[in-house]
């Protein structure tokens, strides 16, 4: 069951990434729209659509019934795929609209896929395997995209659609296999708590009880999400600037190394049976991830790490925090406090504000004309996000510890 569920979820989410990310393999060098870099216009348009999808998902994902998940997964990804077709054929001045429409449905896929895995004894292990998909899959999507650009006659406008089309058949096959994953057992429910769709009243009750405590982890996740998106969307520019872009496999190499390291570390959480101890440990993982970002960036600045080693180390630290602070964090939170609901609702609150932070940072960088090169920008971003992230995640740990103690002594 673990292999069946993990592999199916991994491939389905990889297929989504092939629809979402291949355009970032192009630099769109020399092109501008609205007086700013054209790639920033495209990234911002798609991220705004993706962000709105997360806000919509707070309601939709929390309410969706299990038997409706497969049609939602396939339907939403197909809409994103068709948007790439129009991106290829419409005039230049309208292309950004279809990147917005590409992002709009895709933001809900994570919650639909993870809902097959949550509430089980081995959710941490399966969740870490699934989380590896959005580390590795971004590299796969961009590598395939670069290969199409270098080895075929398709240009940068058609490349995203062609790349995405290659993944449609695996999407159909593995969505079907994912739909056959059995429901959590009685033993799973005893260990982790049963999971249910949530109506408006139940969502309101959750916010009343835990809303204030959610602020610190949501801000931490905003920092991690903004940093992760910059690493994914503008890594090509960094490799060009550091003269490392000679191989099309660089995207996959760096993300794969980070992915397997993080998968191994976070996956071990399933060994911790006590839900609250595991929840506390997740906070520590996030702190260690931020510290790795700080140390590796400093070593790069003093020339003890080359650009590739720097990005492998810092990306590993980034994803160690991001994966820990993702669905696994809320899986153990729900189990610790025996909340009647599901991970999708809580996760999509964090995700929605996370991508709001990404849009905010994109606009600051472009419209305030922060004139720095990509190496400087990534260096500053790693330092600022890491120092702030450590402060917020430790305050989250303190707040949830107090809440747990009050419940235990009540």
C-alpha positions as CSV (number, residue, x, y, z in Angstrom):
1,X,0.0,0.0,0.0
2,X,2.8,2.4,0.9
3,X,4.6,1.8,-2.4
4,X,1.3,1.9,-4.4
5,X,0.1,5.2,-2.8
6,X,3.5,6.9,-2.8
7,X,4.5,6.1,-6.3
8,X,1.1,7.0,-7.7
9,X,1.0,10.3,-5.9
10,X,4.6,11.1,-6.9
11,X,3.9,10.6,-10.6
12,X,0.6,12.4,-10.6
13,X,2.2,15.4,-9.0
14,X,5.2,15.2,-11.3
15,X,2.7,15.4,-14.2
16,X,1.2,18.5,-12.8
17,X,4.7,20.1,-12.6
18,X,5.2,19.3,-16.2
19,X,2.2,21.4,-17.0
20,X,3.2,24.2,-14.5
21,X,6.9,24.7,-14.8
22,X,8.4,24.0,-18.2
23,X,8.2,27.6,-19.5
24,X,10.8,28.6,-16.8
25,X,13.4,26.7,-18.8
26,X,13.4,29.7,-21.2
27,X,15.0,32.9,-20.2
28,X,13.0,35.1,-22.7
29,X,16.1,37.2,-22.9
30,X,15.6,40.7,-24.4
31,X,11.8,40.6,-24.1
32,X,9.9,43.1,-22.0
33,X,6.2,43.9,-21.3
34,X,4.7,46.7,-19.3
35,X,8.3,48.1,-19.0
36,X,9.7,45.1,-17.0
37,X,11.3,41.8,-17.8
38,X,9.0,39.5,-19.7
39,X,9.9,36.4,-17.7
40,X,9.0,38.3,-14.5
41,X,5.6,39.2,-16.1
42,X,5.0,35.5,-16.9
43,X,6.1,34.2,-13.5
44,X,4.0,36.9,-11.7
45,X,1.0,36.1,-13.8
46,X,1.2,32.4,-13.2
47,X,1.9,32.8,-9.5
48,X,-1.1,35.2,-9.1
49,X,-3.3,32.5,-10.6
50,X,-1.7,29.8,-8.5
51,X,-2.2,32.0,-5.4
52,X,-5.9,32.5,-6.1
53,X,-6.2,28.8,-6.6
54,X,-4.9,28.3,-3.1
55,X,-7.5,30.7,-1.6
56,X,-10.2,28.9,-3.5
57,X,-8.8,25.6,-2.3
58,X,-9.4,26.6,1.3
59,X,-13.0,25.9,0.8
60,X,-13.0,23.4,-2.1
61,X,-10.3,21.0,-0.8
62,X,-11.7,21.0,2.7
63,X,-15.1,19.9,1.4
64,X,-14.3,17.6,-1.6
65,X,-15.6,14.0,-1.2
66,X,-13.2,11.1,-1.8
67,X,-15.0,9.7,-4.8
68,X,-14.7,13.1,-6.6
69,X,-11.0,13.5,-6.3
70,X,-9.9,11.7,-9.6
71,X,-12.2,13.8,-11.8
72,X,-11.0,17.0,-10.1
73,X,-7.3,16.0,-10.6
74,X,-7.6,15.2,-14.3
75,X,-10.0,18.1,-15.1
76,X,-7.9,20.7,-13.4
77,X,-4.6,19.6,-15.0
78,X,-6.2,19.4,-18.5
79,X,-7.4,23.0,-18.1
80,X,-3.9,24.0,-17.2
81,X,-2.6,22.1,-20.3
82,X,-5.1,23.8,-22.6
83,X,-4.0,27.2,-21.3
84,X,-0.5,26.3,-22.5
85,X,-1.9,25.7,-26.0
86,X,-3.4,29.2,-26.1
87,X,-0.1,30.5,-24.7
88,X,1.6,29.2,-27.8
89,X,-0.9,30.5,-30.4
90,X,-2.2,33.9,-29.1
91,X,-0.4,37.2,-30.0
92,X,2.5,38.2,-27.7
93,X,0.7,40.9,-25.8
94,X,-1.9,38.4,-24.5
95,X,0.3,35.4,-23.7
96,X,0.6,36.3,-20.0
97,X,-3.2,36.0,-19.5
98,X,-2.9,32.3,-20.4
99,X,0.0,31.7,-17.9
100,X,-2.5,33.2,-15.3
101,X,-5.1,30.7,-16.5
102,X,-2.5,27.9,-16.4
103,X,-1.8,28.6,-12.7
104,X,-5.4,29.1,-11.6
105,X,-6.5,25.4,-11.6
106,X,-3.2,23.8,-10.7
107,X,-2.9,25.1,-7.2
108,X,-5.6,22.7,-6.0
109,X,-3.8,19.5,-7.1
110,X,-1.5,19.2,-4.0
111,X,-4.5,19.0,-1.6
112,X,-6.3,16.5,-3.8
113,X,-3.3,14.2,-4.1
114,X,-2.2,14.5,-0.4
115,X,-5.8,13.6,0.8
116,X,-5.1,10.0,-0.4
117,X,-2.1,9.9,2.0
118,X,-3.2,11.7,5.2
119,X,-4.4,10.2,8.4
120,X,-2.2,7.0,8.3
121,X,0.6,5.6,10.4
122,X,3.0,6.0,7.5
123,X,1.8,9.4,6.3
124,X,5.1,11.0,7.2
125,X,7.0,8.5,5.0
126,X,4.6,8.8,2.1
127,X,4.3,12.5,2.5
128,X,8.1,12.9,2.3
129,X,8.1,10.8,-0.9
130,X,5.4,12.9,-2.4
131,X,7.1,16.1,-1.3
132,X,10.2,14.9,-3.2
133,X,8.1,15.2,-6.4
134,X,8.0,19.0,-6.2
135,X,11.7,19.1,-5.5
136,X,12.7,16.8,-8.4
137,X,9.8,17.4,-10.7
138,X,10.7,21.1,-11.3
139,X,14.1,20.0,-12.4
140,X,12.6,17.3,-14.6
141,X,10.2,19.7,-16.3
142,X,12.9,22.2,-17.0
143,X,15.3,19.6,-18.3
144,X,12.7,18.2,-20.7
145,X,11.9,21.7,-21.8
146,X,15.6,22.6,-22.4
147,X,16.0,19.3,-24.3
148,X,13.0,20.2,-26.6
149,X,14.4,23.6,-27.2
150,X,17.9,22.3,-28.1
151,X,16.9,19.2,-30.0
152,X,13.7,20.0,-31.9
153,X,12.2,22.8,-34.0
154,X,9.8,23.9,-31.3
155,X,10.4,27.4,-30.1
156,X,10.0,28.8,-26.6
157,X,6.3,29.5,-27.1
158,X,5.4,25.9,-28.1
159,X,7.9,24.2,-25.8
160,X,5.7,24.3,-22.6
161,X,2.7,22.8,-24.4
162,X,4.8,20.0,-26.0
163,X,6.5,19.2,-22.7
164,X,3.2,19.0,-20.8
165,X,1.7,16.8,-23.5
166,X,4.3,14.1,-22.9
167,X,3.0,13.7,-19.4
168,X,-0.8,13.3,-20.1
169,X,-0.8,9.5,-20.5
170,X,1.1,8.9,-17.2
171,X,-1.3,11.3,-15.6
172,X,-4.4,9.3,-16.6
173,X,-2.8,6.0,-15.6
174,X,-1.5,7.0,-12.2
175,X,-4.6,9.0,-11.3
176,X,-6.6,5.8,-11.8
177,X,-4.1,3.9,-9.6
178,X,-4.2,6.6,-7.0
179,X,-8.0,6.3,-6.8
180,X,-7.6,2.6,-5.9
181,X,-5.6,3.4,-2.7
182,X,-7.6,2.0,0.2
183,X,-9.0,4.2,2.9
184,X,-7.1,4.6,6.3
185,X,-7.6,1.6,8.5
186,X,-9.2,1.6,12.0
187,X,-5.6,1.3,13.4
188,X,-4.5,4.3,11.3
189,X,-7.5,6.4,12.7
190,X,-6.6,5.5,16.3
191,X,-3.0,6.5,15.8
192,X,-3.6,9.7,13.8
193,X,-7.3,10.6,14.2
194,X,-10.1,10.2,11.6
195,X,-10.2,12.7,8.7
196,X,-13.5,14.3,7.5
197,X,-14.6,16.9,5.0
198,X,-15.2,20.3,6.8
199,X,-18.2,22.6,6.4
200,X,-18.3,26.3,7.0
201,X,-19.1,26.0,10.7
202,X,-16.2,23.5,11.3
203,X,-13.7,25.8,9.5
204,X,-14.9,28.7,11.7
205,X,-14.4,26.7,14.9
206,X,-10.9,25.8,13.8
207,X,-10.0,29.4,13.2
208,X,-11.4,30.4,16.6
209,X,-9.3,27.8,18.5
210,X,-6.1,27.9,16.5
211,X,-6.1,31.1,14.3
212,X,-3.6,33.1,16.4
213,X,-1.2,30.1,16.7
214,X,-1.3,29.7,13.0
215,X,0.2,33.1,12.3
216,X,3.9,32.2,13.1
217,X,4.0,28.9,11.0
218,X,2.1,30.6,8.1
219,X,4.6,33.5,8.0
220,X,7.5,31.0,8.1
221,X,5.9,29.1,5.2
222,X,5.5,32.4,3.3
223,X,9.2,33.0,3.6
224,X,10.0,29.4,2.5
225,X,7.5,29.5,-0.4
226,X,8.8,32.8,-1.8
227,X,12.4,31.6,-1.6
228,X,11.5,28.2,-3.1
229,X,9.7,29.8,-6.1
230,X,12.6,32.1,-6.8
231,X,15.0,29.2,-6.8
232,X,12.8,27.3,-9.2
233,X,11.8,30.1,-11.5
234,X,15.1,32.0,-11.8
235,X,17.7,29.3,-11.4
236,X,18.5,29.5,-15.1
237,X,19.4,33.1,-14.7
238,X,21.7,32.3,-11.8
239,X,23.4,29.5,-13.8
240,X,23.9,31.8,-16.7
241,X,25.4,34.5,-14.5
242,X,27.8,32.1,-12.8
243,X,28.7,30.5,-16.2
244,X,27.3,27.1,-15.1
245,X,24.5,26.7,-17.7
246,X,26.4,24.6,-20.2
247,X,24.5,21.4,-19.4
248,X,20.8,20.9,-19.7
249,X,20.9,18.4,-16.9
250,X,22.0,20.8,-14.2
251,X,18.4,21.5,-13.1
252,X,17.8,17.8,-12.5
253,X,21.2,17.2,-10.9
254,X,20.9,19.9,-8.2
255,X,17.3,19.3,-7.4
256,X,17.6,15.5,-7.2
257,X,20.5,15.6,-4.7
258,X,18.5,18.0,-2.5
259,X,15.4,15.9,-2.9
260,X,16.8,12.6,-1.8
261,X,18.6,14.1,1.2
262,X,15.3,15.8,2.4
263,X,13.2,12.7,1.7
264,X,15.5,10.6,3.8
265,X,15.5,13.0,6.8
266,X,11.8,13.9,6.8
267,X,10.7,10.4,6.0
268,X,12.2,9.1,9.3
269,X,9.6,11.1,11.3
270,X,7.2,8.1,11.0
271,X,9.5,6.4,13.5
272,X,8.2,8.8,16.2
273,X,4.9,7.4,17.3
274,X,4.0,10.2,19.7
275,X,2.3,12.8,17.6
276,X,3.3,15.9,19.6
277,X,6.9,14.9,19.9
278,X,7.0,14.5,16.1
279,X,5.3,17.9,15.8
280,X,8.0,19.4,18.0
281,X,10.7,17.6,16.0
282,X,9.4,19.1,12.7
283,X,10.0,22.6,14.2
284,X,13.6,21.6,14.8
285,X,14.0,20.3,11.3
286,X,12.8,23.7,9.9
287,X,15.4,25.5,12.1
288,X,18.2,23.2,10.9
289,X,17.2,23.8,7.3
290,X,17.4,27.6,7.8
291,X,20.8,27.2,9.5
292,X,22.1,25.2,6.5
293,X,21.0,28.0,4.2
294,X,22.9,30.5,6.2
295,X,26.1,28.5,6.6
296,X,26.3,27.4,3.0
297,X,25.7,31.0,1.7
298,X,28.4,32.3,3.9
299,X,30.8,29.6,2.7
300,X,30.0,30.5,-0.9
301,X,30.7,34.2,-0.1
302,X,34.2,33.4,1.2
303,X,34.8,31.1,-1.8
304,X,34.8,27.8,0.1
305,X,31.9,26.5,-2.0
306,X,31.4,26.8,-5.8
307,X,28.0,27.9,-7.2
308,X,26.7,24.4,-7.8
309,X,27.7,23.2,-4.3
310,X,26.2,26.3,-2.8
311,X,22.9,25.8,-4.5
312,X,22.8,22.1,-3.6
313,X,23.5,22.8,0.1
314,X,21.2,25.9,0.3
315,X,18.4,24.2,-1.6
316,X,18.7,21.2,0.7
317,X,18.3,23.5,3.7
318,X,15.4,25.3,2.0
319,X,13.6,22.1,1.2
320,X,14.3,20.7,4.6
321,X,12.3,23.6,6.0
322,X,9.7,23.7,3.2
323,X,8.9,20.0,3.3
324,X,8.8,19.9,7.1
325,X,6.6,23.0,7.2
326,X,4.3,21.6,4.5
327,X,1.5,19.0,4.8
328,X,3.5,16.8,7.3
329,X,3.5,19.7,9.8
330,X,-0.3,19.9,9.7
331,X,-0.7,16.1,9.6
332,X,1.0,15.9,13.0
333,X,-0.7,19.1,14.3
334,X,-4.2,17.6,13.6
335,X,-3.2,14.3,15.1
336,X,-1.7,16.0,18.2
337,X,-4.7,18.1,19.0
338,X,-7.3,15.5,17.7
339,X,-8.8,18.1,15.3
340,X,-12.0,17.0,13.5
341,X,-11.1,17.9,9.9
342,X,-8.4,17.4,7.3
343,X,-5.0,18.6,6.3
344,X,-6.2,20.2,3.1
345,X,-8.0,23.0,4.9
346,X,-5.2,24.0,7.2
347,X,-2.5,23.5,4.5
348,X,-4.3,25.7,2.0
349,X,-4.5,28.6,4.5
350,X,-0.7,28.4,4.7
351,X,-0.3,27.9,1.0
352,X,-2.6,30.8,0.0
353,X,-0.6,33.3,2.1
354,X,2.7,31.6,1.1
355,X,2.1,32.5,-2.6
356,X,0.8,35.9,-1.6
357,X,4.3,36.4,-0.2
358,X,5.8,35.2,-3.5
359,X,3.8,37.8,-5.5
360,X,4.8,40.5,-3.0
361,X,8.5,39.8,-3.4
362,X,8.3,39.6,-7.2
363,X,6.7,43.0,-7.3
364,X,9.1,44.6,-4.9
365,X,12.1,43.3,-6.8
366,X,10.8,44.6,-10.2
367,X,9.0,47.8,-9.4
368,X,11.4,49.2,-6.8
369,X,14.2,48.7,-9.2
370,X,16.4,46.8,-6.8
371,X,19.5,46.8,-9.1
372,X,21.5,43.8,-8.0
373,X,22.7,40.8,-9.9
374,X,21.2,37.3,-9.4
375,X,24.0,36.0,-7.1
376,X,23.6,39.0,-4.8
377,X,19.8,38.7,-4.9
378,X,19.9,35.0,-4.0
379,X,22.5,35.6,-1.3
380,X,20.4,38.4,0.4
381,X,17.2,36.3,0.0
382,X,18.7,33.3,1.8
383,X,20.0,35.4,4.6
384,X,16.9,37.4,5.2
385,X,14.4,34.5,4.9
386,X,16.5,32.3,7.1
387,X,17.0,34.7,10.0
388,X,13.4,35.7,10.0
389,X,12.2,32.1,9.6
390,X,14.2,30.9,12.6
391,X,12.5,33.6,14.7
392,X,9.0,32.8,13.6
393,X,9.3,29.0,13.7
394,X,10.7,29.1,17.3
395,X,7.8,31.3,18.3
396,X,5.4,28.8,16.8
397,X,7.1,26.0,18.8
398,X,6.7,28.0,22.0
399,X,3.0,28.8,21.3
400,X,2.0,25.3,20.5
401,X,3.9,23.9,23.5
402,X,1.8,26.2,25.7
403,X,-1.4,25.2,24.0
404,X,-0.7,21.5,24.4
405,X,0.2,21.9,28.1
406,X,-3.0,23.8,28.8
407,X,-5.0,21.0,27.1
408,X,-3.2,18.3,29.0
409,X,-3.8,20.0,32.4
410,X,-7.4,21.0,31.6
